[in-house]
């Protein structure tokens, strides 16, 4: 007991010691284990693989990156992946806006908390189950085919459109929520002022609402963009033969880890660039 | 902004469609678990509970569920300790590199799972293998804990920022030592934040598939890995359907707990 009291006193008098005790374990975990592993991975992107033995040759070279930018297949896949991430983001904005506008400004105030829960609920449902649901919907003779049959059409089947659709579904709540919050916090007197100055609904929307909501759209897009760019499971399940960056990384791990590491740097660099671009819109402070 | 009557109706319809798109796939999973056929063709010819009893006896799915629970509990425990430590350091101290720490904490969840996965995989390979330790449940827990720290940290640091250190100072002025002040004052203040963070951490770990793929040893199969491995086997489709339906139903539990917690948080913030 006396020891405990003495320790408490010592800790109280030495804030630096307290800080050191607080930070040692987490820093060992995050800085040494995690950042260390990441650093080794990125260094290994500059190593090569012996094509006969599949063994990693630890000699510095930029061959992997050279191959990355000159092989047409790699370039196509990179462009396709960024395109998919942008398409998913655009689709999410288009779907999220009316939904958020309804939940934030049209629905009765007493229903709003419940609607927010309704937006959040799918986020708790398993990622894999949601992808599986779309596999069921898009499979031959599934719900999509059944719904389109009366119009003489059939569903898109498994492929790139299916992957874009499923990814949009997965990340949609991440876009609805920030837009909902921004629209809800929009001061009513600004809208009134705009109307008093003679602006009609559409003009008010374009000149007042949109600029104020844009940082939140950017914040949501950080999730939709980066989550889509790193994904390879969804594409494996509903994408048919489609390949994205993640699939290329995955298929290189066994035989050519340095190449996989080089490919893995691509989404990381693109995401960092995207974050920097979005920071200009003030999105990071509204996260 | 005065919305015209037609604009309001259009927004209602659009929102209705939006919510339908969000919920129809989840409902489909529930209905499909009652489908007697092995194919996913719509509509199901009739409904049956047969596959639910078959799934209940499926040893693979049960073992995978148990593995997932163990991994989730282990990762949550580690994340709670580490996340809370960092939160206290960041909220109650000023030091060089404080901003960098908040950034490093987010990194494991911000980077694509496959990058974190292969980084940890090759690190485990080089460090653990010479020691005679292979990949197993332990490495899954380490991997999951790494990206779970951030949710605990976020919850606890937000709580600590709202409650200033003056409560602890008051307790100490009244004669409590550092430990006493923590047990009697600080811990009750952050308890619900810890619960919320722990709940999120467990949910994240329970749902994770990519990092798991690269950190699990042979024979370690979490529930998402089991679903993924069995998804394309027509023979297993009905059991996968039931497991998927169970997971959809289970997602109501955290929502309920989160609602209770936010009520608790609201009452706690009056302190």
Interface residues (C-beta under 8 A of the other chain):
Chain A: X4 X5 X7 X8 X9 X11 X12 X15 X18 X19 X22 X23 X25 X26 X29 X30 X31 X33 X34 X35 X36 X37 X38 X40 X41 X44 X95 X96 X98 X99 X101 X102 X103 X106 X107 X117 X118 X119 X120 X121 X122 X124 X125 X126 X127 X128 X129 X130 X132 X133 X134 X135 X136 X137 X139 X140 X141 X142 X143 X145 X146 X169 X172 X173 X176 X191 X194 X195 X201 X204 X205 X208 X209 X226 X229 X230 X231 X232 X233 X237 X246 X249 X250 X253 X257 X260 X261 X264 X267 X268 X271
Chain B: X1 X2 X3 X4 X7 X8 X10 X11 X12 X14 X15 X18 X19 X21 X22 X23 X24 X25 X26 X28 X29 X32 X39 X40 X41 X42 X43 X81 X82 X83 X85 X86 X88 X89 X93 X95 X101 X104 X105 X107 X108 X110 X111 X112 X113 X114 X115 X116 X118 X119 X120 X121 X122 X123 X126 X142 X145 X146 X149 X172 X177 X178 X179 X180 X203 X206 X207 X209 X210 X214 X224 X227 X228 X231 X240 X244 X247 X248 X251 X254 X255 X259
